């Protein structure tokens, strides 16, 4: 009996030891995949040293001599913090999700590949200025250096049993295409609606409906688009139009989209704000996700007088919505 108890105790002890070892290995592996936020690291291609300082919320301030240096360091920080998110964005744009997440996404990829966004990204990269291409290439090199700096793959890749593919300059353009898909969708509902309007209405009425109203514009250079004239009575007579035309225009759009969500933004002049500083706010109405789609950061390039703060998009070396201290911008 005592011998059986000793054997059982030994087995339980061995199982406990294996469990503790497995938990410890998982903990150390996950810890190794976290970004290094202290110390120094070598980053090839810099013209001068770059610093990445993080505040209490983890928001980085990236300081370098040139815009290319800042872009390279931004790629490094993005890869350390948001690599899997960046990978999903570029694969969404290219229609390559199934290769990472399985055959259940083949049909999604097929719909996206109709647009041939990877080929278009390569064409766009070939068409940009040399300076813009250098910026994207510096960012890509920084991303790959950031991937190489991690002590272990991010846990998503460990679960999938895969390794992240190297980042290419064209991938940043694919990330922008992924945002287009998120904002516009693949059904071209707005374009279809405009086509129905154009086919059902006189040109003067169509222009009045779809062209922006200059009364709502406030460009900083003072310019405005020309005002669209009101249609003449002989161009637009509701009494003479077939009522079925309106159902043809409205019906399909309502059925496809349901109730369309609103979008909003607002600005307050410094003269109307306490403290004298102008205010800009906009709600971009993007879906909630973890991590958040945006990556807050501040870019400072000393030699070029660049100092911008705001929201960057992981995968792209730019501030999408933010301020340079003189002008603020956003979109909705």
Wavefront OBJ file of the C-alpha trace (Angstrom):
o trace
v 0.000 0.000 0.000
v 2.796 2.376 0.978
v 4.620 1.557 -2.252
v 1.483 2.429 -4.288
v 1.135 5.735 -2.415
v 4.775 6.581 -3.118
v 4.365 5.806 -6.832
v 1.198 7.925 -7.049
v 2.920 10.796 -5.243
v 5.872 10.547 -7.638
v 3.545 10.597 -10.670
v 1.610 13.598 -9.336
v 4.856 15.396 -8.565
v 6.160 14.717 -12.080
v 2.922 15.957 -13.635
v 3.044 19.105 -11.474
v 6.682 19.702 -12.429
v 5.882 19.348 -16.136
v 2.905 21.717 -15.769
v 5.029 24.296 -13.959
v 7.759 23.972 -16.604
v 5.210 24.404 -19.397
v 3.685 27.484 -17.759
v 7.140 28.959 -17.163
v 8.168 28.283 -20.772
v 4.976 29.914 -22.069
v 5.479 32.919 -19.784
v 9.091 33.441 -20.847
v 8.170 32.990 -24.525
v 5.372 35.545 -24.332
v 7.627 37.931 -22.422
v 10.306 37.550 -25.069
v 7.829 38.701 -27.726
v 7.218 42.034 -25.964
v 8.930 45.198 -27.260
v 12.140 46.394 -25.642
v 11.390 49.831 -24.210
v 14.711 50.501 -22.475
v 18.347 50.432 -23.533
v 19.959 50.779 -26.947
v 19.580 48.834 -30.182
v 21.427 48.872 -33.494
v 19.345 49.932 -36.489
v 21.160 49.897 -39.824
v 20.611 52.708 -42.318
v 20.249 55.642 -39.917
v 22.072 58.876 -40.746
v 22.246 59.748 -37.029
v 21.057 58.275 -33.726
v 17.285 58.169 -33.149
v 15.503 58.111 -29.794
v 12.148 56.525 -28.950
v 10.780 57.799 -25.651
v 7.461 56.545 -24.267
v 5.179 58.380 -21.881
v 3.227 56.771 -19.042
v 0.569 55.580 -21.516
v 3.166 53.993 -23.792
v 2.823 56.632 -26.528
v 6.195 56.998 -28.295
v 7.964 60.230 -29.193
v 10.284 59.366 -32.084
v 13.106 61.896 -32.606
v 15.572 61.748 -35.471
v 17.620 63.941 -37.763
v 15.661 63.322 -40.964
v 12.224 62.170 -42.034
v 13.749 58.931 -43.344
v 15.376 58.251 -39.964
v 12.067 58.850 -38.198
v 10.256 56.568 -40.679
v 12.814 53.801 -40.109
v 12.418 54.064 -36.348
v 8.618 54.234 -36.699
v 8.664 50.949 -38.599
v 10.781 49.473 -35.803
v 8.294 50.619 -33.132
v 5.222 49.602 -35.131
v 6.610 46.097 -35.690
v 7.468 45.630 -32.035
v 4.033 46.780 -30.857
v 1.545 45.877 -33.645
v 3.107 43.307 -35.991
v 0.150 40.923 -36.268
v -2.279 43.806 -36.812
v -0.045 45.148 -39.603
v 0.135 41.691 -41.157
v -3.656 41.364 -41.160
v -4.037 44.799 -42.779
v -1.638 44.106 -45.642
v -3.129 40.657 -46.199
v -6.613 42.156 -46.223
v -5.552 44.622 -48.906
v -3.892 41.925 -50.997
v -6.527 39.223 -50.500
v -4.042 36.917 -48.763
v -5.761 36.219 -45.447
v -6.435 32.529 -46.105
v -2.709 31.809 -46.318
v -2.414 32.923 -42.696
v -5.792 32.107 -41.142
v -7.045 29.132 -43.148
v -9.360 28.117 -46.008
v -12.425 29.692 -44.396
v -11.273 33.037 -45.826
v -10.695 31.883 -49.409
v -13.956 33.408 -50.622
v -13.142 36.715 -48.897
v -9.732 36.718 -50.573
v -11.306 35.921 -53.940
v -13.588 38.962 -53.736
v -10.693 41.251 -52.795
v -8.317 39.886 -55.428
v -10.743 40.984 -58.117
v -9.340 44.469 -57.529
v -5.692 43.308 -57.921
v -4.563 45.613 -55.133
v -1.078 44.089 -54.804
v -0.358 44.773 -58.459
v -1.799 48.266 -58.073
v 0.374 48.805 -54.987
v 3.464 47.883 -56.996
v 2.421 50.272 -59.752
v 1.816 53.039 -57.223
v 5.226 52.423 -55.648
v 6.879 52.668 -59.060
v 5.093 55.978 -59.727
v 5.950 57.845 -56.507
v 8.824 60.321 -56.266
v 12.277 59.016 -55.261
v 11.938 60.713 -51.878
v 8.589 59.070 -51.195
v 9.940 55.675 -52.209
v 12.956 56.113 -49.930
v 10.563 56.903 -47.085
v 8.557 53.710 -47.633
v 11.706 51.618 -48.048
v 13.204 53.076 -44.859
v 9.995 52.249 -43.022
v 10.017 48.674 -44.407
v 13.621 48.202 -43.300
v 12.669 49.445 -39.842
v 9.745 47.002 -39.668
v 12.002 44.074 -40.554
v 14.577 45.196 -37.996
v 11.803 45.397 -35.407
v 10.698 41.858 -36.275
v 14.276 40.650 -35.892
v 14.643 42.378 -32.525
v 11.859 40.372 -30.892
v 13.036 37.500 -28.741
v 10.075 35.385 -29.887
v 7.263 35.584 -32.415
v 4.119 37.385 -31.200
v 1.729 34.885 -29.628
v -0.657 34.952 -32.612
v 2.035 33.403 -34.809
v 2.904 30.865 -32.115
v -0.752 29.761 -32.029
v -0.850 29.511 -35.831
v 2.502 27.747 -36.041
v 3.743 30.313 -38.583
v 6.344 33.046 -38.843
v 5.748 36.607 -40.089
v 6.797 37.287 -43.671
v 9.230 40.180 -44.276
v 7.708 43.616 -44.831
v 8.015 45.234 -48.254
v 7.561 48.874 -49.244
v 4.475 47.963 -51.291
v 2.867 46.505 -48.153
v 2.366 50.006 -46.741
v 0.259 50.861 -49.794
v -1.710 47.645 -49.260
v -2.474 48.794 -45.718
v -4.032 51.932 -47.226
v -6.076 49.715 -49.566
v -7.250 47.739 -46.516
v -8.496 50.965 -44.965
v -10.309 51.746 -48.228
v -12.049 48.369 -47.993
v -13.012 49.099 -44.380
v -14.342 52.573 -45.188
v -15.928 51.921 -48.590
v -16.644 48.201 -48.725
v -16.376 46.112 -51.874
v -19.926 46.653 -53.149
v -19.438 50.224 -54.442
v -22.848 51.160 -52.999
v -22.214 54.907 -53.304
v -21.115 54.594 -56.923
v -24.155 52.461 -57.755
v -26.451 54.997 -56.117
v -24.853 57.849 -58.065
v -25.232 55.874 -61.262
v -28.945 55.441 -60.599
v -29.291 59.156 -59.869
v -27.421 60.093 -63.045
v -29.664 57.858 -65.145
v -32.909 59.143 -63.579
v -32.282 62.889 -63.192
v -31.345 65.776 -65.484
v -27.657 66.651 -65.302
v -28.305 69.980 -63.568
v -30.242 68.256 -60.782
v -27.706 65.458 -60.454
v -24.886 67.984 -60.020
v -26.870 69.883 -57.398
v -27.285 66.694 -55.349
v -23.798 65.213 -55.549
v -21.397 68.145 -55.773
v -20.270 69.757 -52.482
v -21.891 72.955 -51.287
v -19.200 75.675 -51.095
v -21.172 77.394 -48.321
v -19.877 74.674 -45.974
v -16.233 74.957 -47.048
v -13.572 76.723 -45.009
v -10.255 76.120 -46.822
v -7.204 77.608 -45.138
v -6.035 79.181 -48.429
v -9.340 80.996 -48.898
v -10.277 79.250 -52.148
v -13.710 77.749 -52.738
v -15.328 75.530 -55.316
v -17.795 77.249 -57.661
v -21.405 77.244 -56.538
v -23.661 74.822 -58.401
v -26.530 76.756 -60.021
v -30.117 75.803 -59.235
v -31.853 73.976 -62.099
v -34.252 75.963 -64.246
v -37.951 75.086 -64.276
v -37.708 73.732 -67.801
v -34.930 71.374 -66.701
v -36.663 69.884 -63.692
v -40.409 69.458 -63.319
v -41.438 66.969 -60.645
v -44.987 66.851 -62.064
v -43.688 65.540 -65.362
v -41.422 62.836 -63.911
v -42.372 59.196 -63.561
v -42.813 58.395 -59.793
v -41.293 54.949 -60.387
v -37.937 56.620 -61.028
v -37.641 57.574 -57.359
v -38.290 54.011 -56.250
v -35.616 52.847 -58.695
v -33.132 55.245 -57.100
v -33.996 54.792 -53.416
v -35.179 51.188 -53.187
v -31.965 49.231 -53.887
v -29.850 51.528 -51.722
v -32.171 51.191 -48.732
v -32.285 47.427 -49.085
v -28.492 47.138 -49.387
v -27.418 49.399 -46.563
v -30.333 49.666 -44.141
v -30.068 52.810 -42.066
v -26.779 54.482 -42.913
v -24.715 55.553 -39.844
v -23.855 59.208 -39.495
v -20.419 60.745 -39.443
v -19.427 63.940 -37.696
v -16.692 66.464 -37.069
v -16.436 69.981 -35.780
v -13.962 72.818 -35.320
v -13.836 75.803 -32.970
v -11.844 78.929 -33.756
v -9.251 80.046 -31.225
v -11.187 83.267 -30.714
v -14.108 81.215 -29.387
v -12.163 78.752 -27.239
v -11.049 79.254 -23.666
v -7.290 79.734 -23.700
v -7.195 80.909 -27.304
v -6.355 77.563 -28.897
v -8.388 76.288 -31.833
v -10.061 72.893 -31.441
v -10.645 70.160 -34.009
v -12.527 66.924 -33.398
v -13.812 64.197 -35.683
v -15.375 60.798 -35.188
v -14.119 58.441 -37.891
v -16.787 55.807 -37.133
v -14.493 52.804 -37.426
v -15.285 49.540 -35.713
v -14.008 48.923 -32.199
v -11.253 46.327 -32.064
v -8.313 45.131 -29.976
v -5.806 46.576 -30.499
v -7.246 49.917 -31.575
v -6.735 50.603 -35.289
v -4.772 53.771 -34.499
v -1.319 54.090 -32.946
v -0.700 57.392 -31.199
v 2.755 58.889 -31.747
v 4.801 62.053 -32.139
v 7.342 62.424 -34.961
v 10.196 64.933 -34.682
v 12.728 65.352 -37.538
v 15.096 68.080 -36.375
v 16.849 68.883 -39.668
v 13.542 69.337 -41.506
v 11.671 71.216 -38.777
v 9.058 68.463 -38.605
v 7.102 68.026 -35.367
v 3.716 66.294 -35.677
v 1.558 64.574 -33.096
v -1.497 62.417 -33.597
v -2.718 59.017 -34.730
v -0.594 56.916 -37.042
v -1.746 53.771 -38.829
v 0.401 50.683 -38.135
v 1.917 49.778 -41.485
v 2.260 53.374 -42.728
v 4.943 55.961 -41.776
v 2.558 58.910 -41.427
v 0.266 60.717 -39.010
v -3.263 60.243 -40.376
v -5.023 62.661 -38.023
v -3.124 65.102 -35.866
v -1.427 68.476 -35.606
v 1.906 70.131 -36.346
v 1.243 72.886 -33.809
v -0.055 75.279 -36.478
v -2.537 73.201 -38.489
v -4.661 70.270 -37.324
v -6.296 67.771 -39.665
v -8.634 64.816 -39.524
v -11.167 62.966 -41.640
v -14.611 61.506 -41.264
l 1 2 3 4 5 6 7 8 9 10 11 12 13 14 15 16 17 18 19 20 21 22 23 24 25 26 27 28 29 30 31 32 33 34 35 36 37 38 39 40 41 42 43 44 45 46 47 48 49 50 51 52 53 54 55 56 57 58 59 60 61 62 63 64 65 66 67 68 69 70 71 72 73 74 75 76 77 78 79 80 81 82 83 84 85 86 87 88 89 90 91 92 93 94 95 96 97 98 99 100 101 102 103 104 105 106 107 108 109 110 111 112 113 114 115 116 117 118 119 120 121 122 123 124 125 126 127 128 129 130 131 132 133 134 135 136 137 138 139 140 141 142 143 144 145 146 147 148 149 150 151 152 153 154 155 156 157 158 159 160 161 162 163 164 165 166 167 168 169 170 171 172 173 174 175 176 177 178 179 180 181 182 183 184 185 186 187 188 189 190 191 192 193 194 195 196 197 198 199 200 201 202 203 204 205 206 207 208 209 210 211 212 213 214 215 216 217 218 219 220 221 222 223 224 225 226 227 228 229 230 231 232 233 234 235 236 237 238 239 240 241 242 243 244 245 246 247 248 249 250 251 252 253 254 255 256 257 258 259 260 261 262 263 264 265 266 267 268 269 270 271 272 273 274 275 276 277 278 279 280 281 282 283 284 285 286 287 288 289 290 291 292 293 294 295 296 297 298 299 300 301 302 303 304 305 306 307 308 309 310 311 312 313 314 315 316 317 318 319 320 321 322 323 324 325 326 327 328 329 330 331 332
